[in-house]
């Protein structure tokens, strides 16, 4: 096998480097997908109580609801969601508490899951 690698390196160096690069990229994406699947399948990360550090994207993934449902609950237009805002910033900007946001998200989640089950 080592002789085959030496031959590839000697005669097809660019193709061999391209292959190694693509192999590294594929491994990165495979690891990222596996890590996300393991993280989000853990019951501790599903329907988590809100914390001030959470972002809308994290909440959407935790509650398994689309941005169109989560957006109005967090006081923003779903077609233009805020980037990298934390829930405490959203609550402060709208003059509500985190408990109020929790209640709005819970209601939106229940309505979404009920309508999806029908």
C-alpha positions in Angstrom: 0.0 0.0 0.0 2.9 2.4 0.8 4.3 1.7 -2.7 0.9 2.7 -4.2 0.8 6.0 -2.3 4.4 6.7 -3.4 3.4 6.0 -7.0 0.4 8.3 -6.7 2.6 11.0 -5.1 5.2 10.7 -7.8 3.1 10.5 -10.9 -0.3 12.1 -9.9 0.7 14.6 -7.3 -2.1 17.2 -8.0 -4.8 14.6 -8.2 -3.6 13.0 -5.0 -3.6 16.4 -3.2 -7.1 17.1 -4.5 -8.2 13.8 -3.3 -6.7 14.3 0.2 -8.3 17.8 0.4 -11.7 16.5 -0.6 -11.3 13.6 1.9 -10.6 16.2 4.7 -13.6 18.3 3.7 -15.9 15.2 3.6 -14.6 14.1 7.1 -15.3 17.6 8.5 -18.9 17.6 7.2 -19.5 14.0 8.4 -18.2 14.9 11.9 -20.3 18.1 12.0 -23.5 16.3 10.9 -22.9 13.4 13.4 -22.2 15.8 16.3 -25.4 17.8 15.5 -27.5 14.6 15.3 -26.2 13.4 18.6 -26.6 16.7 20.3 -30.2 17.4 19.1 -31.3 13.8 19.7 -30.5 14.1 23.4 -33.8 14.6 25.3 -32.1 17.2 27.5 -31.8 19.5 24.5 -35.4 19.2 23.3 -37.9 21.8 24.5 -35.4 23.4 26.8 -36.5 26.1 29.1 -35.4 29.5 27.8 -32.2 31.0 28.9 -30.9 34.5 28.2 -27.9 33.2 26.1 -30.1 31.3 23.6 -30.5 32.6 20.0 -33.7 32.2 17.9 -32.0 29.5 15.8 -31.2 27.5 18.9 -34.8 27.8 20.2 -36.2 26.8 16.8 -34.0 23.7 16.8 -34.7 22.8 20.4 -38.5 23.1 19.9 -38.5 21.8 16.4 -40.5 24.7 15.0 -40.0 26.6 11.8 -39.0 30.3 11.7 -42.4 31.2 10.4 -43.9 30.1 13.7 -41.1 31.2 16.0 -40.8 34.7 14.5 -44.1 36.2 15.6 -43.6 34.7 19.1 -40.3 36.6 19.3 -41.6 39.9 17.9 -39.9 39.8 14.6 -40.7 39.3 10.9 -40.0 35.7 10.0 -38.9 36.7 6.5 -36.1 38.8 8.0 -35.0 37.2 11.3 -32.3 38.9 13.4 -28.8 37.5 13.2 -27.1 36.5 16.4 -29.4 38.2 18.8 -29.8 36.6 22.2 -33.1 36.2 23.9 -32.3 38.6 26.6 -31.6 41.3 24.0 -34.9 40.5 22.2 -36.8 40.6 25.6 -35.2 44.0 26.5 -36.0 45.5 23.1 -39.6 44.5 23.4 -40.0 45.4 27.1 -40.9 41.8 28.2 -39.4 39.3 30.4 -37.9 35.9 29.5 -40.9 34.3 31.2 -43.2 36.1 28.8 -41.1 34.9 25.8 -41.3 31.4 27.2 -45.1 31.6 27.4 -45.3 32.9 23.8 -43.0 30.3 22.5 -44.9 27.5 24.3 -48.2 28.7 22.9 -46.8 28.9 19.4 -45.3 25.4 19.7 -48.5 23.9 21.0 -50.5 25.5 18.2 -47.9 24.4 15.6 -47.8 20.8 16.8 -51.6 20.6 17.1 -52.1 21.9 13.6 -49.5 19.5 12.2 -51.1 16.5 13.9 -54.5 17.2 12.3 
